[in-house]
Amino acid sequence: MNALGMIAKVTTLLLCLSVSQWSWGVGEVEENPSALAMTTDALIVRPVMIATTIVGSALWLVSAPFSLMGGNADQAADTLIVGPAESAFKRCLGCIGDGYKRGNMTE
């Protein structure tokens, strides 16, 4: 299997997992991730989601004229940019769902 094929499969898997995470909503998290979950999140998942955000931004820019004509530019931006960015930056390290730990939430 070539490297490009492997990257495509891993990205697809992570996007599928991220879609299920987005449906859970954002808020307080009651998870206690293990050291392995935190390490995997920091070394693999977050960099992939940041790269997905960058690629999604480029795809949105290319598709923006068509999205604007179709009236769904906001939906395209949410799907291609905001979703991956929230998955990368808006959850505790090693957590599956979006949100923050109780002690880290600001009022």
C-alpha positions as CSV (number, residue, x, y, z in Angstrom):
1,M,0.0,0.0,0.0
2,N,1.4,3.4,-0.9
3,A,1.8,6.2,1.5
4,L,-0.8,8.4,-0.2
5,G,-3.4,5.6,0.1
6,M,-2.7,5.1,3.7
7,I,-3.0,8.9,4.4
8,A,-6.3,9.0,2.6
9,K,-7.7,6.1,4.6
10,V,-6.5,7.5,8.0
11,T,-8.0,10.9,7.1
12,T,-11.3,9.4,6.1
13,L,-11.4,7.4,9.3
14,L,-10.7,10.5,11.4
15,L,-13.3,12.5,9.5
16,C,-15.9,9.8,10.2
17,L,-15.0,9.8,13.8
18,S,-15.1,13.6,13.9
19,V,-18.6,13.7,12.4
20,S,-19.9,11.6,15.2
21,Q,-18.1,13.9,17.7
22,W,-19.8,17.0,16.3
23,S,-23.2,15.5,16.8
24,W,-22.6,15.2,20.5
25,G,-22.5,18.9,21.0
26,V,-20.2,21.3,22.8
27,G,-20.2,21.7,26.5
28,E,-18.8,20.2,29.7
29,V,-16.9,17.0,29.4
30,E,-16.9,14.2,32.0
31,E,-14.2,12.1,30.6
32,N,-11.0,10.8,32.1
33,P,-8.8,9.9,29.1
34,S,-5.8,7.6,29.6
35,A,-2.2,8.5,28.9
36,L,-2.4,6.5,25.7
37,A,-5.5,8.5,24.5
38,M,-3.8,11.8,25.3
39,T,-0.6,10.8,23.5
40,T,-2.4,9.5,20.5
41,D,-4.5,12.7,20.4
42,A,-1.5,15.0,20.7
43,L,0.7,13.2,18.2
44,I,-1.7,11.9,15.6
45,V,-5.3,13.2,15.8
46,R,-4.7,16.9,16.4
47,P,-2.1,17.3,13.6
48,V,-4.4,15.5,11.2
49,M,-7.4,17.6,12.2
50,I,-5.3,20.8,11.8
51,A,-4.3,19.6,8.3
52,T,-7.9,18.8,7.6
53,T,-8.8,22.3,8.6
54,I,-6.2,23.7,6.2
55,V,-7.2,21.5,3.3
56,G,-10.9,22.2,4.1
57,S,-10.1,25.9,3.9
58,A,-8.5,25.5,0.5
59,L,-11.5,23.4,-0.7
60,W,-13.9,26.0,0.6
61,L,-12.1,28.7,-1.2
62,V,-12.2,26.8,-4.5
63,S,-15.9,25.9,-4.1
64,A,-16.9,29.3,-2.7
65,P,-18.3,30.7,-6.0
66,F,-20.5,27.6,-6.5
67,S,-21.6,27.6,-2.8
68,L,-22.5,31.3,-3.1
69,M,-24.5,30.6,-6.2
70,G,-26.2,27.7,-4.5
71,G,-26.9,29.6,-1.3
72,N,-25.0,27.2,1.0
73,A,-21.7,29.0,1.6
74,D,-22.3,29.0,5.4
75,Q,-23.0,25.3,5.4
76,A,-19.9,24.6,3.3
77,A,-17.8,26.7,5.7
78,D,-19.2,24.9,8.7
79,T,-18.5,21.5,7.2
80,L,-15.1,22.1,5.7
81,I,-13.5,24.6,8.1
82,V,-15.4,25.0,11.4
83,G,-16.0,21.4,12.2
84,P,-12.4,20.2,11.8
85,A,-11.2,23.3,13.6
86,E,-13.5,22.6,16.6
87,S,-12.3,19.0,16.7
88,A,-8.7,20.1,16.7
89,F,-9.0,23.0,19.2
90,K,-12.2,22.8,21.2
91,R,-11.9,19.6,23.3
92,C,-9.7,18.4,26.1
93,L,-6.6,16.4,25.3
94,G,-7.6,12.8,24.8
95,C,-11.3,13.4,25.0
96,I,-13.7,12.1,22.4
97,G,-16.4,14.7,22.7
98,D,-16.1,18.5,22.2
99,G,-15.9,20.6,25.2
100,Y,-13.7,21.3,28.3
101,K,-13.2,19.8,31.7
102,R,-15.3,21.3,34.5
103,G,-12.4,23.1,36.1
104,N,-11.2,24.7,32.8
105,M,-14.5,26.2,31.8
106,T,-14.9,29.9,32.0
107,E,-18.1,31.7,32.8
